[in-house]
Structure formats: C-alpha cells, structure tokens
Amino acid sequence: MAEWTMCWLDSGAPGQKRQAVGDNTIEKYERLLRLHVLPALGSLKLQEIDGTHIDKLYRGLQCAPRTARQIHSTLNACLTSAVRVKKLVVNPMQTVATIPSGGESDHGIALDSEQLRMLVLGLKGSSLFPIVSVAAFTGMRRNEVLALRWTDLDVRNKTLKVERSIESTLKYGLRFKGPKTKRSKRTIIIDEELIALLLSVKTRHLRLKAGVSDHAQVDLSLIRLPENALMFPSPPALADGDFETPRHGVTISRDFARAAAKLGFPGLRFHDLRGTHGTLLLNRGVPVHTVALRLGHDPATLLRSYAKKTREADTSAASIIGSISKSILG
C-alpha cells in the first residue's frame, strides 16, 4: 500500500476524472496519507486490504470530522486509481461499514450589506483596503486577487479578468498557476467606484516607478510598469522597485482576521468575503447561474456553499410573506 500511494502521488494523484491535481493538493494528500493512513495500512499488500481494515482505521482516527472526511476522499481516490490500472479487482471501499460524515459543513459567515459597509470602510487607509474591496465586490478568491496584474484591468469595458492564481508549495515555494477550475477563468464586470480605487493604486505604483513624490506634478502617461506588474505585489519587493513578486496569501488572511476582529467581526475569514458576495447577490434576486458565472462556480455548489442566512434575507422574506398573509388574513 505504501508503494502504491507513492506511485499514485507521483502520477499526479488523479481522481475519478483521471485528471492530475495541483502541487499544493498533492502535498495535502501526501500529508493525510502519511499521517493517518500509512501507519495502519502502509505495510499491507494492496490486495489484502478490505473493508474491515479501513473500518478499523476510521474508528482510530483522532482528528476533526472534516479531516476524517478528507482522509476518506483521498484514500478512496487512491484505491479507485488502483482499480483503474488493474492493481486491484475491486475497490475495498465498497465493503466499508461506515464512511466519515465530515460533520456539519461550516460555510463561514455572510455579512449583510450594512455589516460589509462597516468592515470595508473600517479598513480605509490600510494596505488591506483595496485588496478587501476587490474581494468583496467581485467575489474573487484570495489567491486570484493576489495574482491580478494591471493587464487584467479593462477600464473602458469595466472588467477584471481572472487568468491565474497563486499557490504556496513546499517544493516550489510561491508561484503562479492556472485557475482552480475551467469555470474559474472568467471576466467580471466591476463598477466605476472600484475602478477608481484600483486606478489610485496604479497611480501610486507609477509614481514609485518614476521616483517622484505623491504631490509632484508629472505626466504619468509617460511611465510604463513592467508587463507582468501585479496590482498587489509584496510590499518589501515593491519598495525595492519589484512589481512582480506576489504576496503570501496566509499573511493576508492573518492580517485580515486581526483587523476584522478589531472592527467587531471576530472569527471572520478573508474567504467569507466571497461567501458574502454570493449571498448578497442571491438575496437580491440575481439568478443563480449569473452569480455562479461571476464566482466561477458550479450553480449547485453555489447554492450549497453561499446561500447563507443573513438578517437582510430574513427581513426580505418576512416582508414578502407578510404581504401574502395580509392579503389572506387581513
């Protein structure tokens, strides 16, 4: 089993769709297998493993329900691949008595429009302000925002293109990669206020490139940023004139959580901005398929993950049902 898991990981850890996954995902799979599965099953011959071995493994897990579910999914994909290449005749998962449920899904916090206003304006003047604004008003993933280049902004058509993301791996460090899924590669329409904010950030970059102060009178149209210049590059690199080195997403998430807590939103994660964006649109009656396209999501996943409960939705529902009851009972 230990030898097969290494072969599977080396081949890109393909799942049911026979597609290799990203390096960051492979590292996660390797960690789950090494820490939880191989101590119990690694020394067994692949053909000897049956449902009772896996049931015993699951009963002995000392981890969160969500992690247990991830272990199951990873092990199942590994064994399914073994069947596909004829290392196994039958996947022993078919005889497992109980599959970890993963517990109740935690889809995070969804802010209503007033709470979002308080949060975003509370960050005004900080380095997080433009990054959070883009995430909140486009629904983009954190690592999609951090991978944005100035060439992705189309001021005339008022759009932002999502062409890439960043990932951090032990093997390669911080690097760019393609979007998470085919749906993730998309073009998002944005409003004039967000465009103005982004252009103000670009102006600062142009002044830094030109080596002039914020108040110096200079024709910035003569200044050119590098072709791959990022909207939100690493601050230390930017100070040295490097516009192409990305920020670490973990640092952004940590700083955001601290700032949000100070503003009265303890437990709020950066990823909750994406959920908030989707929820607010759904609550205002924007069609599911339109919101899904904007977020780069499958519509079913969207409803499962982002149709969260907010005070605003409750108020709208109460108003609608109130008008119905009044017409009947009044």
Protein Blocks (a to p, Z undefined) as FASTA:
>chain_A
ZZmmmmmmmnopaafkopacdfklmmmmmmmmmmmmmmmmmmpcfklpcfklmmmmmmmp
ccdfklmmmmmmmmmmmmmmmmmnopafbdfklmpfbdcekiaadebjaddfklmmmmmm
mmgoiaklmmmmmmmmnopafklmmmpcfklpcfknopaddfbdcdddfklopaddddfb
lmlpccddddfklmmmmmmmmmmmmmmmnopafklccdfklpccdfklcfbdcfklmmno
pakbccdfklmmmmmmmmmmmnopghiafklmmmmmmmmmmmnopafklmmmmnopafkl
mmmmmmccdfklmmmmmmmmmmmmmmmmZZ
